[in-house]
């Protein structure tokens, strides 16, 4: 009989860094639980009597989740490591001091019984792992979780509007709420507490806990959590600026907007070309003044307007509407409007909302720190997130 197990937590994985923004990978939500919980439950069924967890990434969060093992009926301890241990290091460090080697040593980079799917190799691997694990959740003891139709699992106290469609396979967590005429699936996972508004579509995607999906919003081939949207086919990331499209239900709405002071943009006009630079943001806070300043700078001989977006860190729906309005105004006057070097977040917002089709966009590779480099190479990339018009 197995008596002791050693679980090694994976450290940082650059390929899925966004999954670990707020918690270690083994604590991240995964079909209503976390990876470390699944492994503990697995070893309990094998008769393991004691578990040691070696954690190098935020061990305090791992310890807070598992406690001392009381809820599983066995002692669990979490040790803080400087780096992720390999098997030999783990056995040498945590086995020889008591002269009792762990009988089971596992690197938690996969789900129990799924060793061929290393879920932290890429976002696509993470999504594939969840899809493969979806039927397994029915076999695990979980109060209230049931298969209401073949391939459709619904959690405790979930609310499904009669007009909504659930297409197999799909999985809905506890307290999920799907409103009228929304379509969930195929291949959709809604974690606990997700709210999907009427007319929204979630297809081949995972929506993280306590996330709001707005009316007539379509999420496809993506991992959505709070205001963050990751396309698992391209590894591109978008911080959705408007809460009515996608937002967190557990954070203040101001948390999705980075602290950016609009600042004073610069306008240079030589009579033929107007150039706007140092535009920190374009939002409801400054869009009216932006329009006034631009219109005040118009000249009769103006033929080109260039807006440098390389330092623009935030654009919301008001900002997009302002750009579209400026485009219409310029077109009626025979003026060409160009957007120069949009920052990664702005570039993806233009692409994913298809606003880019209105503009001439000249861009270089971004040098703006702090954002993942987008995998999108061409402006013709099919969007994964499209607010319906």
N, C-alpha and C positions, 0 to 999 in steps of 0.2 A: 504494500500500500504506500502510495506517495505520502510523505510526511512534511516536506519542506520545499518551498518554491522560491526562486529568485527572479524577479521581474526587472528588466532593465528598460528604463524610459529612454526613448530616442531624444537626442538633443535637438538643436536647431537644424532645420532642413530648409535650405534656401529655396528649393523647388516648390515648397508649399508654405512659404514664410507668412503669408497673409492669414492662414488658418491659425497661426500661433500668436497673433497680435495681442490678444487679451488673456490667453491662458496657454499652458503647455499643450503639446499635441495630444498627449494621452488623456487630457481633461476636456478637449474640444467635444462639443455635442455630436453624437453619432447615433441616429435613430433612437432618440430619447434617453440615451445613456452616454457614457464615455468609454473609451477603449480600455482604460484600466479597470473599470467596473466589469466589463465583459470578461476580461482575463481572470479577475478574482472569482467571479461566478463559475467560470469554467473549471478552475482548480478546486473549488469547493465540491463540485460534482465528482471530481477524481479522488476525493478523500484527503486532499492536502490539509495538514493541520497547522501550518504556519507559513506566512508569506513575508518576504523582505523585498522592498521596492527601492531600487537605486535610481535616483532622479538627479539630473544635472541642470535641468531647466525649471526654474521656479519651484523647487521642491516643496515650499510652504503651501502652494496651491494644491499640489498632489496630496499632501498630508491633510489639508483641510477637507478634501473630498472624501478620502477613505477613512479618516479618523484612526482609531486603534483596531478596527476590524470587528467591533462589537456587532454591527448589523449583519455581518456574515457568520458570526459565531466562531471566529478564529482570530488569533493575534496577528496584526499587521503592523509593520514598522517601515518608515520611510527614511532613507539616509540621503544626505545631500552630497553630491559628487561635484568635483570641479569640472569634469568633462564626462562625456558619454563613455561608459565602460564597454570594452569588448568582452567576449565570453571568458577568455582566460583571465583577464584582469578582475572581472566580477567574482569568479570562483576563488581566485587567490586572495582577494581582499575580504570577501564575506563568507568564505568557507573554512579557511585554515585556522582562523583565530579560535574557533570552537571545536576544531577537529571533526566537524560534521559538514560534509559538502552538501549543498542543496541538491536534491534529487531532480529538480526541474529548473532549468535556466532558460529564460525566454527574453529575446529582444522584442519589445512590443512595437514592431513596425508592420504588423498584419493582425487580422482578426483571428480568433481561435478557430482552428480547422480550415483556414484559408491561407496557408503559407505561401502559395504562389502569387498572391496579390499583395505587393508591398505598397501600402496605401499612401506612403509619404514620398514616393518617387516623383509624383506629379499631381496636379489637380485632377487630371483625367483618371489616374490610378485611384485617387481618393473617391471619386464619383463611382468608378467601377466597383470598388470595394463595398460601398454602401448598397449599390444595386444587388450585388451578390449576397449581401447579408440580410436584405429585406425579408425574404421568406423565413430566415432563421429566427427572426424576432418572435414569430408565432410560437416556436418551440421553447422559447425561454419564458419562464414564469414572469408574467407581467399583468398585474391586476387591471382589468378593463380593456386591454388591447385585444381586438378580435378581427377576424377576417370576415367582413360583412358581405363581400362578394369575392369570387375567385381572383386573387391577385390584388385585392384592395383591403388594406389594413387601416383601421380607424381606432384612435385612442380614446381614453376615458374622457367623457364630457365634451367631446368634439361636437361642433355645431355645423351642420351641412344644410344649406338652403335647398329646398326641393328643386329649384331651378338650376342648381349647380350640377356639373358633370364630373364624375370621377372615372378616369380611364386607367385600367390596369396596365402595368403594375403601378401602384402608388401607395404611399404610406403617410398617414396623418397622425401626428402626436397628440398628447393630451391637451385639451383646451384649445385645439386648433379651431378656427372659425372661417368657414368658406361661405361667402355671401352670394347673392343671386347671380345666376348665369355665368359664374366663374367656371373655368375648365382646369382641372387638376389632372395631369398625366397626359400621355403615358410617361413612365420613368420619373415621376415627381415625388419628392420627399418634403413634407412640411414638418419641421420640428415642433416641439411643444410651444403652445401659445402664439402660433403664427395666425395673422389675420389677413385674409385675401379678399379684397373688395370685389364688388359686382363687375362682371365683364373681364376680369383679369385672366390671363393664361399662364400656367406654370408647366413647362414641358421639358423633360430630360434635365431637371434642375433640382437643387437642394436649397430650401429656404431655412435659414437658421432660426433658433428660438426667438420668440418675442419680436418678430419682424413683420412690418406692415407692407403689403403689396397693394399699390393703389389701383383705383378704378381703371379698367381697360388697359392696364399695363401688361406687357407680354415679357416673360422671362423664359429664355430658352438656352439650353446648353450652358448653364451658369450655376454658380454657387453664390447665393445672396445671403448676406447677414448684416442686419442693420442697414446702413447706407452704403455698404461696400458690395460691389458686384464683380465677380470674377468669371470670365468665360473660360471654362475648363478645356475647351478645344484650342484656344489660342494663347492662354495664360495672360490675357489682357485684364487690367483692373480699372474700374471706374468708381469714384466716390460720387454717388448720386447727390446732387446739391439740393434737390427739392423733395421735401418730406412727403408730398402727395403722390410721388412716384414710388419711392422706396425709403423706408426709415425704420429706426429702432423704436420699439414700444417701451423700452426699459431705460432710455436715456433722454435727457433734455434735448429738445430739438436744436438748441444752440450748439450742442456737442458735435453736430455733423458739419458745422461750418468752421474752417480753420480761422484762427485769429489773424485776420488780414486787415490792415488799415488801408482804406481806399487810396489815400494819398493824393497828390496833385499830379495828374498826368501832364505830359508835355505835348504841345501841339506846335509843329513847325510847318509853315506854309510859304513856299517860294512863288506862289501865284499859279503854278501849274500842278504841283504835287503837294498834298497835305500828308504829313506823317505824324501819327500819334504813338507815343512811347511811354514807358513807365506806368502802365495801366495795371495796378495791383489787383483789382477785381472789377467785375461788371455785374452789378446785382441791383436789387430793389433799393439799396442804400444810395447808389450814385448814378443810376441809369438816367434819371431825369436831367441831372446836371451834365452828364456826359452828352446827351442830345443837344442841350442848350449850347455847350461849349463848341461842339462840332459845327452846329448850324451858324453860330456867330463867326466862325472862321472861314466859311464858304467865301469864295471869290469868283467873279464872272469867268475867269479863264481857267478855272480848276478842271483838271482832267483825270487826276488819279488821287485816291485816298488809300493810304497804307496804315494799317493798325498792327503794331508790333505786340503780339501776345506772348512773347517769350517769358515775361515775368508776371503773367496773369495767373493767380493761384485759385481764383474762385469765380465761377460764372453760374448764375441760376437762370430760371425761366425768364425772368425780367431782362436779364442780360442778353439771352438769346433773342428775345423779342426786339430788343433795342438794335441788335446787329441786323436783324431782318428788316426792321423799319428803315435803318440807314441805307441798306442795300436798295430798297425800293425808291427811296428819295434820291439816291445817287443815280440810279438807272434812269429816272425820269429826266435828269439833267445831263445825261450822257457821260456820267463820270464812272470810271472803273474803280471798284472797291476790292482791295487785296488784304488778306489776313496773313501776317508774317510769323513764322516760327511759333505756332501755338504750343504752349506747355503741354506735357503729356495728358494731364487731366482734362484740359480744355479741348485738346485734339480729339480725345476719345468721346467727349460729350458731343462735339460737332458731328462725329462719325455715327455714333449710336443713335442720335436723334435725326440723322440724315439732313441736318441743316447745311452740312458742308457742300451740298450740291448747288447751293445758291452762290457760293463765293469762289474766287480764285485764291487758292491757298498755296503759299510758298513756304516750305518748311525745311529745316535742317534737323539733324539728330539732336534731341534735347540734352542740355547739360544741367538741367535743374535737379538738384539733389533731393532725396527724400521720397521719390516715387518710383515704383517698379517700372522698368523699361517696357513699354508696350510691345506685344508680339505682333500687333497690326502693322503691316508693311505698306498696304495700299489703301487708298481712300475708298476703294470699291468693296472692302471687306463687308460681308454680311453681318449686320448688327445682331447682338445677342439680347439687347434690351431696347425695345421700341415702344415709347409711349404712343398709344393710339391717338389719332387725330379725330 
